[in-house]
Amino acid sequence: MNRTTAKHLIERYFRQLTDGCGNGNCTNEFCASCCDFQPLDKNTAAVKALELFKINAKLCDPHSYKRELDPDSGTNRSALLDSKMSDMDLSPSKENFSDVNYLTENTVCTILSSCEEKGDYSALIHVIGRVFSSAEGLIKSFRKDEPNTTEKPDSLKPTEVKKHEKKSERTSEKTGASSAAALPDEAPNNVSDPCEVTVDVDAVRRVYDKLLSIDQVDAALVNALVYLTPNTELDLEYLDVYETNPDYLNIFIIVMENNNLHSPEYLEFALPQFCKAMSKLPVPALARLSKLWSQYDLPHIRRMMETFQQLITFTVVCNEYDGENLVNDDETVVAATKCLKVVFYASILGGDVDMEHNEDDDEDSDSEELTLHELLGEERLYKKGPRVDPLEKELGIRPVDSRKPLIPFEDFINESLNDVVEMDKDFTFFKVDAETKFSFQSCPFILNIITKNQGLYYDNRIRMYSERRLTALYSMVQGQQPNPYLKLKVRRDHIIDDALVRLEMISMENPSDLKKQLFVEFEGEQGVDEGGVSKEFFQLVLEEIFNVDIGMFTYDDDTKLFWFNSSSLENEAQYSLIGIVLGLAIYNNCILDVHFPMVVYRKLMGKKGTYLDLSDSHPDLYHSLKQLLEYTGNVEKDMALTFQISHRDLFGNPVLHDLKEEGDQIPVTKENRQEFVDMYAEYILNKSVDRQFRAFKKGFLMVTNESPMKYLFRPEEVELLICGSRKLDFEALEKTTEYDGGYSKDTQIIKDFWETINSFGEEQKRLFLQFTTGTDRAPVGGLGKLKMIITKNGSDSDRLPTSHTCFNALLLPEYSSKEKLRERLLKAITYSKGFGML
């Protein structure tokens, strides 16, 4: 069925629902002439007409409608339908621009002037209603090759005019047609510049500035959008109109320039319908839209972001969701989220972007051999993809490429949506039913790190249970004792040697064992690992490996950060171990006390270090190089630099390195100083530590290579996953703490306890947190997510408080005084080490 036929049928359904067939004995339940038919308003009828078309519902005799037409008037069905649109039927005379089927800025100004003279806006309202409810009319409207008013665009900022200047120049030499007949019906199918569009955005904005101050016109725009969108959605879903006419995109460009889209009049019906239509655009069209919007000034792109966010929030707040009625099934929320994705990538493209400096992909390629998961029919759950968003692929850009987006990433997070997403269901849609169900993890920018961490937790746990099942299956086949855990038995005073040997054997013989749940046992100690022993294992490994005396890492006293020692004598296995440890920490949901600069996490996510990354990893060097770039004097004479640099080795001796061949003979000048800075940063952050970092990343990927982490999280969020937050909000911890064994929040010892904790200094608070939970950092989401338990451990005695770090549980005797509580608690948190059975 072609577009014209489909449109004609929908119009017939609409007339049937609004006017009936004229047969008083009609029995068609979808006809207004039927005695049982409940009258519909025009907006509802428009939507119903589209639904009836989709199900091929019954149509009454089409000849019944002929009585509504004057055979001598030449009035066509389309014009008649336009005149019947809600709030637009103001009976304009033929003199009132009834022949205007598309708009230019000149046309609008002419009609507006005429209406202002008469004090009657009927003609303007009718024209606006007719054009804005017609896809064909909007496509032809506000073309760059149309003559516009010479009025100065006061509504635009100078920078905005400048951004569109080049596009205007391209069409300024063309002469536009003055009537619809002179304008070509179809736009050229080839688009030379993906950002180039035929609509004059500046003119559209000036027109909106004039129109939106008139209330009746705004109402006409609302009703027109309601009527337009079902036809547009149908065109995109069934007729592939964009492929035949790329100018179809003009509809969405023009509508999105309406500054009132976020108002209540649009939010309830018009905007949801529009978003559904926009979400049906093919990926190349969405990419063009994103590239175009990336050229807009910040206020314009922020307004679009806020419009879609407001619709999502409005819809979520107005509905109730649960395990049966999922927000994933809400068409409005899903469509608005997909539209928000276009703005998200536009914000990235319009900001500071580094699309170069990519690390080599070290992930192993897929094997051609069948895995056991595939043999068991579970390949859909454990496959590595999908990890590339179609729009991201079309644009050739990733969130990790963004240095600074136009709009901060945090502004795209919708907290109202995060509160109602059922992550267990969403995870299933993401991993298994991606083709039939929408998952918000396919748009991770809208989720906060707490919600995404839940998705990662489900992924990790399912993999652990899968490895456990596979181990049981192997043991049955091979007749061996099953080993469902990744067991590490280590000596406390030889922890690195023991862990290194064991993990190195596992990584070589059976890397999939790293996906099992970690179970650590300290030799000679009675502690059973329910999570707490693992926490201490990680802490001790890190303390040992980051010891500057070992020489694997260098430490900066000013930044308090570690960096890879380019002169380290340790072998690559040691660096692989620390990579495995970081991966295991994420996989087993443990927080580590790691102090790396952000560039390490960017490199783990696939980006090389650049000059800008030196600001936190090597701040002194960064400031020196920045001064070099900004120096206004004679660089060559005053600086006396060459392309030979020096740094210190493991023993503090200077080491010379040529950035270029015979670099000591090449002076740094004003012309080549940027090259010098880039090569200097490349050497410090990448080349000099390539051996060490490759081994480190290899170990990290052994655990996380099949995880959706790289797809869901940005580098700064990966740091939070590994290290937790340094901000400690003990008020939030107090509010969420639970009590057991006879204690409650009103018990005197509990009141004394919190007064004591709040009187501690920062270091003492961290010691308490370390003692109770196994780490001195807050988890993702803050201390309020910790769920600490304080349990009564007998009456007053001289016993020290104890803890179960596996369960974040504090066992507290009911001391007789606040002073004794403080003294016993300080001693416990200061001298605690090791595990024993109580």
GUMAR-15917 format. One record per residue (C-alpha): z, x, y. Coordinates in steps of 0.1 Angstrom, whole numbers, plus 5000, padded with zeros to 4 digits. Layout:
REM residues N
ZXY
...
This chain:
REM residues 838
500050005000
499050145034
501250145065
499449855082
499749625052
503449705047
504149635084
502249315083
504249195053
507549285070
506549085101
505748785079
509248805063
510748835098
508948525111
509748335079
513448415084
513548335121
511048045125
510347915090
507047805076
507047455092
507247275059
510247035060
510447015022
510447395018
512647514989
512347894995
515848025000
514548305022
512748065047
514347915078
512647575070
514647545039
517447285043
520047525027
519147825048
521847975071
520348075105
520248445112
520248625145
517148845153
518949175144
520149055110
516748905103
515049235110
517249415084
516849125059
513049135063
513049495052
515249415022
512949125011
509949355014
511549604991
512249344964
508949174969
510648834976
508748504978
506648445009
505648095021
502048005028
500948245055
498647975070
501747785081
502248035109
498847965125
500247675143
502347915164
499248085177
496947955204
493448025189
491948055223
494648275238
493948595219
497648645214
498248855183
501248825159
502649155171
502749045207
504348715197
507048895177
507749125205
508348825228
510848685204
513048995201
516748935209
517748965245
514149045255
512448705256
512448665294
509048505295
507248765316
503948655331
500648835324
500949005358
504149175348
502549475330
502049285297
499149525289
501449835289
501849955253
503150305259
505050475287
504650765311
507050865338
504550735364
504350395346
508150355345
508450445381
505750195391
507349915371
510850005383
509649995420
507949665415
511149515399
513349645426
511249495453
511349155435
515049195426
514049095390
514049345361
512449105336
509149295335
510749625330
513049495302
510149335284
508049655286
510949875275
511649635246
508049635235
507450015236
510850125223
510549885193
507150025184
506750355165
503150365177
504150305213
506850575213
504550835197
502050785225
504750785252
505751065276
503051295264
502751635281
499151575288
499951265308
500251285346
503851245358
505551205391
505851515413
509451435419
511751725415
513751705382
517151685396
518551565364
517851895347
519652225352
517552515363
517952695330
516852385311
513652365332
513052735325
513352685288
510552425288
508452605314
506252775289
505552455270
504552285303
502152565312
500352525279
499352165288
499252185326
495452245326
494651935305
493751605322
495651315308
494250965301
495350685323
495250405297
496150355261
492450335252
491850685265
494650835245
493750955210
495450735183
496251035160
497651365170
496151685155
497551755120
498052125126
500952245147
500552605159
504152655171
506952485150
508952435182
505952295201
505951915205
503651685225
506451485241
507651595276
511351615271
512051675309
510151355318
512051155291
515451275306
514451175341
513350835329
516650775310
518550875341
516750595360
516950335332
520550365318
522050265351
520649915346
522749715321
519949485310
517749775302
520449945281
520749615261
517049615256
517149975243
519849875218
517849585205
514649775204
516250055183
517549795159
514049655154
512349995153
514450175127
513749955096
510050005101
510450375107
512650415076
509950235056
507150455070
509050775061
510150665027
506950515014
504050615036
504550985043
503650925079
504851265091
502451455069
499451265084
500751265120
503351535130
503751355163
505851095145
508651335153
508351225189
510150905181
513351095172
513051335201
512851045226
515550835211
518051125209
517751195246
519550865252
522950965266
524450625256
523950655219
527650725214
528650395231
530150105211
526949895216
525050155195
527750265171
528049935152
524449885141
521650055160
522850425156
523650385118
520150245112
518550525133
520450795113
519250645080
515750665093
516151025106
517651135073
514451035056
512451285076
510951565054
512451905056
509652065077
510151785103
513951845103
513352215107
511052155137
513651925152
516352195147
514252465163
513452245193
517052145199
518052515196
516252565229
518252305247
521152385270
524652365256
525552025272
522551855256
523051995221
526851935223
526151565232
524051525201
526751685179
529351455195
527151145189
526851205152
530551305149
531650995167
529550775144
531150945113
534650905127
534050545138
532750445104
535550625085
538250465106
536750115103
536650125065
539050195036
538150435009
539750504975
538850634941
536550334935
535050294970
534050654978
533050775012
530150944994
528650604989
528850505025
525150525037
526150555074
528450845069
526051025046
523050975069
525051085100
526251395081
522651485072
521651445109
524651655120
523251935098
520151955120
522352005150
524452255131
521452485124
520152425160
523552555172
523152865150
519552935161
520352885198
523353135196
523553505188
521853565155
521453865133
518753785108
518254145098
520854395084
521154225050
522854395021
520854434989
521654154965
523754304937
524153994917
522754014882
519553824876
519653544852
519253634815
516453484795
518753444765
520453114759
524153114769
526752924749
527152684778
523452604775
523752554737
526652314743
524652124769
526852234798
524352444818
524352184847
528052244852
528052614850
524652704865
524652944895
522752704918
522052524938
523152774964
520352744990
520152445013
516552325017
516752315055
518352655055
515552795034
512952625056
514552775088
515053115072
518653135085
522153125070
525553055087
526453415078
523653535101
525353375131
527353605154
528253335179
526752985176
526152775207
528952535195
531952685176
531852625139
535252445141
533752165163
531552055134
534551985112
535451615110
539151575102
538851195096
536251255070
538351535053
541251295050
539251045028
537051275007
538051264970
537351624962
537551584924
534751324926
532851524953
532951834931
531351644902
528551524925
528151884938
527852044904
526451774881
524951484900
523451654930
520151474925
521551124924
524851144944
525551294978
528251564979
529851675012
529952024998
526252035003
527152015041
530152255040
530252285078
531851945081
534752035058
537852225068
538952525048
541652325030
539252075016
536752345006
539552534990
540252234968
536652234957
536852604949
540052544930
538352274908
535452514901
537852794891
540052574869
537052424851
535652774844
539052884831
539352584807
535752634796
536453004788
539552884769
537452634748
534752894742
537353144730
538752884706
535252814693
534453184688
537753234670
536952954646
533553094638
534753454635
538153384620
540053574647
543153494666
542153304698
542953484731
542553214758
543953424787
543153744805
546253934794
547354244812
550454434799
551454704824
554254944831
555654914865
555655284872
552055334858
550555004870
547255154883
546455354852
547355064829
545454804849
542455024855
542055104818
542454744807
540154594833
537554864829
537354794792
537054424798
534354464824
532354674801
532854494768
533154124778
532954054816
533353684810
536953744801
537553804838
536953424842
539953344821
543353254836
545253574844
548453634824
550553944834
553454094815
555554384828
556654604799
560454584793
560854274815
561453914804
559553724831
557053474818
553953454840
553553104854
551953254886
554853454900
554453764878
550853774887
551753764924
553954074920
551354244900
548754204928
551354324953
552254644934
548554724927
547754694964
550754904975
549555174952
545855164959
546255144997
548655434997
547055675022
548255965001
545855864973
542955894998
540955594988
541255435022
542055545057
544555365079
544355305117
547755295133
546455095163
544554825145
546754825114
543654805093
542255005063
538755135059
536955305030
537355685030
533955835029
535356165016
537456014988
537556214956
538355904935
535755774911
533955444915
536055274889
539055284912
537055094939
535654854913
539254784903
540254684939
537154464940
538154294907
541654244920
540454064952
538153844930
540953764906
543253674935
540753414947
540053294912
543753254904
544753114938
546953404948
547453544984
547153914989
548554145015
545254305024
544354455058
540554485061
538454445092
536154145092
533054365086
534254405049
534054035043
530654015061
529454285038
530754095008
528853795020
525553995022
525454135057
525454505067
527754635094
526354675129
527454815162
529254485171
531354515139
532854845152
534854645177
537654575152
536954835125
536655135148
537655015183
537755355200
534255445188
533055095198
534255135234
532755485236
529355365224
529555065247
530155295277
527155495267
524955185266
526255065300
526155415317
523955405349
523755785355
521756045338
522556005301
520956325289
522556555314
525956395319
526656295283
525056595266
524856415232
522456475204
521556285172
524056495154
527556345150
530856475135
533656305116
536656435096
536856465059
539756395035
541556715047
540956665084
538156915087
535156825109
531956735091
528556735109
525856475101
522356445114
521356085122
517756215123
516056515108
517056815130
519256575150
520956855168
517656925186
517156565197
519056475229
520356115235
518555975266
518555645284
515455545265
516755625230
520455555234
520255205217
518655375187
521455635187
524155365188
522455165160
522055465138
525655575144
527055235134
524755225104
526055555092
529755485098
529755125084
527155145057
525555485046
528755695046
530655455024
527755325004
529055464970
532555324976
531554984988
528954924962
531554984935
534054764953
531454484957
530454514921
534054454909
534354164933
531153994920
532254044884
534753764890
533053554918
529253584911
529053234897
531453084922
530252854950
532353064974
529453234991
527752894997
530852715010
532752975030
532053195060
533353555062
536453465083
537253185058
536953425029
539553645046
541853345048
541353265011
542253625001
544953705027
546353375038
547553325073
549853565092
551053265113
554353135098
555352785109
558752735093
559152395110
556252275089
557852435058
561052255065
559351915067
557551945034
560352115014
561751914985
565251914971
566751884936
569951914917
572051704941
570751854974
569051655001
567951735037
571251585049
573451805027
575552045048
574552355029
570852265035
571452215073
573252555073
570352705053
567652605078
569752705108
570153045091
566453085084
565452985119
567853255133
566053525113
563653765130
560053785120
560554055094
563453875078
561453555076
558653745058
561153895034
562453545026
558953415020
558153714998
561453654978
560753284973
556953264969
555853614959
553953674991
554853705028
551853505040
551153135044
548552985021
545352825034
546452535056
549752695066
553352685053
553252305052
550952325022
553452545002
555652264987
558852474983
561752334963
565452414969
567552344938
571352344936
572552634914
576252554909
579152534932
580552804955
580453154939
579553514946
576253484929
573153574949
570353314955
567553354930
563953224929
561153114906
558153254925
555853074900
556952744914
558052844949
561552734939
564852864955
568052834934
570852814959
574552794951
576652564973
578352834993
581552745011
580552865046
577552935067
578553295071
578753355033
575353185029
573753425054
575353735039
574353635003
570753535013
570153855033
571254075004
569053874980
565853905000
566454265010
567054414975
565054184952
562654344927
561654274892
561953984868
564653874844
565853564825
568653374841
